[in-house]
Amino acid sequence: MERLLGVRSEIYDHFHASNIRDELFLQPGHRDRFAQYDTAMLLLQDTGEALWVHRRREFSPSAMTAYIEFWGVVQAVIIQQDALIELATSVGAPKPSVGVAWTEIRDFRNVLVGHPANKKSGGKGRNAKGPLRAFMGRQQKTYRELTYELWDGESEKVSHPKVDLGRMIDAYEAEAAGHLAAVLAHIRQVWPVAA
C-alpha cells in the first residue's frame, strides 16, 4: 500500500496547492463534489493505512479474531476500489478501467460474501448454473495462504481452493496506484499549480 498511499499524498498536496478548491469545489452547486473528493481521499487513506499495518502484523493466531480480520481486509479493499472511482469522478478524471488484479480480488470477495450459503453461479434465472456454497472456516490464516471450502452444485463436488491473498493485494495495489497516478496527471493538467 506504500505506492498507493504515496500517490494519494501527491494528489492531496497538488489539490491544496492549486486553485481547484476555490475555482470549482467551493462554488455554489459544486460543494457535493468537494464532499465526494474529501470522503474518497479519507477512505483511501484509512483503508490504505489499515491494510499496510495489518499486512505487517499478519492475521491473529486466534481463529475467531483472524476470521473477523479476514472480512475486514477484503472489505477494506472493496471500499478502497469504490473510493478510487469516486475520487476520479469528483475531479472529472476518466473513470479507471478495471483490470485483471482489480477484478480478481473483487471476484474472490464476492464468491465468499452476499449469500455464501446459497449463491447461483454463471448468470441469473434459467441461465444460472447450480448453487455455490462458500465457507471461510476457522483454520489458520496468513496472507500467503488462505483456504476456503466451496461446494459447486452443478458438479456436486466440494473443493478447497487455496488463495495467496498477499499476492492478490500486491497486484491490485499496483493497478490501483496506476489509476491514482492517472487522476494525479489529470488534476495537474487541468489545475496546474501557479509558479
Secondary structure, DSSP 8 states (H G I E B T S, - for coil): -HHHHHHHHHHHHHHHHSSHIIIIITSTT-HHHHHHHHHHHHHHHHHHHHHHHHHHH---SSHHHHHHHHHHHHHHHHHHHHHHHHHHHHTT-------HHHHHHHHHHHHHSSSTTSEE-SSSGGG--SEEEEE--SS---SS-EE-EEEETTTTEEE--EE-HHHHHHHHHHHHHHHHHHHHHHHHHHS----
